[in-house]
Amino acid sequence: MWVDPIVEEVRKNREEFAAQFNFDLRAMGKALQEMERASGRQVVSFAPITYHDPHGQEEDKPFSIAPK
């Protein structure tokens, strides 16, 4: 099987980063948010995507693919 060196590097870095936080997703998220703030770059958020129901039953609801 062919091994992509870039993919392998990304996976290695991801594993090392996760290990620093004992694979705790909340801790990783908090660290990433802090890195984002410390970068000084402007963070842009977009409004949720809305859709129009052609049958007029659910207009302007946020788009979601989650099952009901």
N, C-alpha and C positions, 0 to 999 in steps of 0.2 A: 504494500500500500504506500502511496506517495505521501510524504510528510511535508507540509508547508512550513518553512522556518518562521515565517511571520506569525502564523497562527500559534505555533509552539511557543514563541516568545510572549505573545499576549496571554496565553494560558499560564505560563510560568509566572509572569508578573501578577496575574489575577490571584493565583494560589499564594504567592508571597504576601500580597496585600491582605488577603483574607486571613492568613495565618497570624499577621500582626494583631488582629482583633479577635483571635480565637474563633473565627468564622461566625461572629455575632453580626447579623445584618444591621441591627440598629446602630451598633458602634461604627460599622463601616459607613453607613449613611451619614451619621453625624460627622465623621471625619471628612467625608467627601464634601459635605456642606461647608465645613470650616475651611477646607482648601479652596472652595469656590469663593467664599467671602474674602479670604486672604489674597486671592489672585488680583483683586482690584478690578476685574473685568465686569462690565455691565451684564446683568442677567436679564434675559427677556422672557416673559411668560405670555403665552397666547391664550385667548379666550377659548373655552371648550367648543368643539365642533358641534353644530346643531344640524338637524335634518328636518325636512318638511315631509310629513306623511301625506301622500297624494289622496288619501281617503279622509283627511281632515280630523283624524281621531287623536293624534298626538303631535301637535305642532310645537316647534321650537324646543324640543327636548334635547339634552345633551346626547351625543352619539355614544353608543356603547355596544360592544359585541357580547357582553356578559349575558348569560341566559336569565330569563325572568323567573 
